[in-house]
Amino acid sequence: MRSIVMRFFLAPVGLFLLQTAVASAGGQTAIPADFLDEAKKLHAVEMDYFQKCLASDWPGIYDYHHPRFKENISLAEFKFFQGRVVYNYRQVESQHVSGLRVPSRDYIKNNPAKKDILGFPIPQKYQMFGDPLITPKSLTIDKIAISRDKRFAKVEGRVTGRQQLNPAIVRGHIEFPVDIPMVDFWEQVDGRWVITLLKDITHVSGNTRFYYIPNNNDGWKQMQFVEIDASLAAADER
């Protein structure tokens, strides 16, 4: 992937237009039509992606990932790690994958499903969160932020569902509702929105999807975004 480090040298007028092209929950200022159109596309893409994640539609989820991700990670690897794998996981020292040693690609190819301690295959369910005892149910999108050149975007919202306490610890079935903030990072490649290249972040705890951040996060921090309230982007879907 091209470097995500981007610097914007904006003229004062251009910066003013960017800052005012923001939609808030209380109303809408002047949002350029092309940004609103992209926000509507992103809203539909995010909802479709989420539904595929709920259904563990492996080919569908995998297809939404960045071309460079798919160059490095096969569908078999993606499924083996239940979707929680980054494009360069074999090159990094610290990894959030099961086991003390990363299995070879040949092993994964010949053993597509991981097994429990008794040797039985573990169901290949897409794991949206670090805690496998969280069952996501629905997604609410709050805000869509699109970079000024319309190449990058952030979709922010909340995932609601149920969380079960570990039965090995509490000695019973105890679960409760959860409302978890989330953010997905997108890049437009050849006219199509795909999940950008991500890298692991090891110092973040909790059950959020901030577990992964964009490759070269500093580049994303330097970008200027047009923020659009999701209610506007979803208007055509109701």
FENWOBEL-V715011 format. One record per residue. N is the residue number from 1. PHI is phi as a letter, one per 30 degrees, with the letter a starting at -180 (999 if undefined). Layout:
{{N PHI} {N PHI}}
//
This chain:
{{1 999} {2 d} {3 e} {4 d} {5 d} {6 b} {7 c} {8 c} {9 c} {10 c} {11 d} {12 e} {13 d} {14 d} {15 d} {16 d} {17 d} {18 d} {19 d} {20 d} {21 d} {22 b} {23 c} {24 c} {25 d} {26 d} {27 l} {28 b} {29 c} {30 d} {31 c} {32 e} {33 e} {34 d} {35 d} {36 d} {37 d} {38 d} {39 d} {40 d} {41 d} {42 d} {43 d} {44 d} {45 d} {46 d} {47 d} {48 d} {49 d} {50 d} {51 d} {52 d} {53 d} {54 e} {55 d} {56 h} {57 d} {58 e} {59 d} {60 d} {61 d} {62 d} {63 d} {64 d} {65 d} {66 d} {67 e} {68 d} {69 d} {70 d} {71 d} {72 c} {73 c} {74 d} {75 d} {76 d} {77 d} {78 e} {79 d} {80 e} {81 c} {82 h} {83 i} {84 c} {85 b} {86 c} {87 d} {88 c} {89 d} {90 d} {91 c} {92 c} {93 d} {94 c} {95 b} {96 c} {97 b} {98 d} {99 j} {100 d} {101 b} {102 d} {103 d} {104 d} {105 d} {106 d} {107 d} {108 d} {109 d} {110 d} {111 b} {112 d} {113 c} {114 d} {115 b} {116 d} {117 d} {118 c} {119 j} {120 d} {121 d} {122 d} {123 e} {124 d} {125 c} {126 d} {127 c} {128 d} {129 b} {130 d} {131 c} {132 d} {133 d} {134 c} {135 c} {136 d} {137 b} {138 b} {139 b} {140 c} {141 c} {142 c} {143 a} {144 b} {145 c} {146 c} {147 d} {148 e} {149 c} {150 i} {151 c} {152 b} {153 a} {154 b} {155 c} {156 c} {157 a} {158 b} {159 c} {160 c} {161 l} {162 b} {163 b} {164 c} {165 d} {166 e} {167 d} {168 d} {169 c} {170 c} {171 h} {172 l} {173 c} {174 b} {175 b} {176 a} {177 d} {178 b} {179 b} {180 c} {181 d} {182 b} {183 b} {184 c} {185 c} {186 b} {187 b} {188 c} {189 b} {190 h} {191 i} {192 b} {193 d} {194 b} {195 d} {196 d} {197 d} {198 c} {199 b} {200 d} {201 b} {202 c} {203 c} {204 c} {205 c} {206 j} {207 c} {208 c} {209 d} {210 d} {211 e} {212 c} {213 b} {214 d} {215 d} {216 h} {217 d} {218 d} {219 d} {220 d} {221 d} {222 d} {223 d} {224 c} {225 b} {226 c} {227 c} {228 b} {229 d} {230 d} {231 d} {232 d} {233 d} {234 c} {235 e} {236 d} {237 c} {238 d}}
//
